Amino acid sequence: MTHDEVVAEIQRRARELGILTHYCHQAKHCTADRGMPDLVLVGPHRAAFVEVKTEWAQMKPEQTTWMHALTAAGQLHYLVRPADLDGGRVDGILESLAYGHDVLFRM
């Protein structure tokens, strides 16, 4: 599964739960500090930032900086891989945003 397919599936599931999503498909056209997480998800109870990586891809230093800055600011940040779609992790994150449930897995 490609990066964009994972993002599209997360967005599809999020919209079903009434969660707002934002994804900048071509980051080179976005003006911001490099490394911003791929997805911003905002539900009625919480917001989260999600970095999507294919199975073996690693986060770049700029992405790690964003992860630490967001976490230090008290924001939710998750690293999601294709296997997380079938493993229930993505659904758990989305349900947390939609319904306010605590989610046990971070990052």
N, C-alpha and C positions, 0 to 999 in steps of 0.2 A: 504494500500500500504506500502510495507516495505521500509526501508532506502535505500537499494541497488536498488530497483525498481525506486525510485525517482531519485537517482543519474543517473541510466542508461537512464531514460527518458530525464533528463536535458542534458546529453551528446549527446543523439540522436538529440535533437532539436538544440543543439549548432553546431554539425557537419553539419547539413543542412544549417546553416548560415555561414559556413567557420570559425567557432570559434574553436581554439585549446582548448583541455581539458586535465586536469590531475587529476587523482583520485588514491590515495593509498588505495587499498581495505583493506589491513590488516596493520593498522597503527603500530602494534607491530613490524613489519619488517622494518619500516622506521626509519632512524636515524635523529631525529630532536627534537626540543622542543615540548613537548606534547601540544595538543590543536590546532594544525594547522588546518585551515578549510578543509573540505572534498574535495572541488573542487577548482581548479585554472582554470579560463576561460580567454582566451586571444583572443580578436578580433582585427581587424585592427585599431580600434579607441580607445579602452580602455581594461583594464584588471580588473577582479574582483575575489574576494575570496568568496566562498559560503559555509556556514555551513548548512548541511541538518539535519533536525530533524523530527521525526515522530510527529503526532499531539500533544501529550502532553509532550513529552520529553523536558527537560530543558538543557540549555548550562551548561557545567562544568566550574569551575573557570578558568582552563587553556584556554578554548575556549573563554571565556570572555576577558582574557588578550590579546589573539591574536586579537580579534575584536577591542579592544581599541587601541592596538599598530598599527594595519593596518590603522584604521581611522585617528589616529594622524599623520601617515606618508602620509596621503592624498590618501590612496587606498580605493577602493570600497569594502565593506564587506556586505554580505546579509545573513540573516537567512531565510531559505526556508523550508516550510512544504508541505506535499502532496497536500493540498487544493490550494496552489499557482500554481500548474500545470494547473488546470482548471480555476482558477480565473483570469488568464491573467498576473499575476505578473512575473512569470518566463519568459514568452515571452517578456514582457517589458524589463526585465533585459538583455536578450539575444539580443534584437533589439538595445538596447543602446550600447552594445559592438560591434555589427556588423555594425551599421550605424551611431553611434555617437550621437543619440538622447539622450536628457536628460531624466532621469527616475525619477518620482516623489517620489517613495518609496525607502527608504534605510533601511538597517538592515533587 
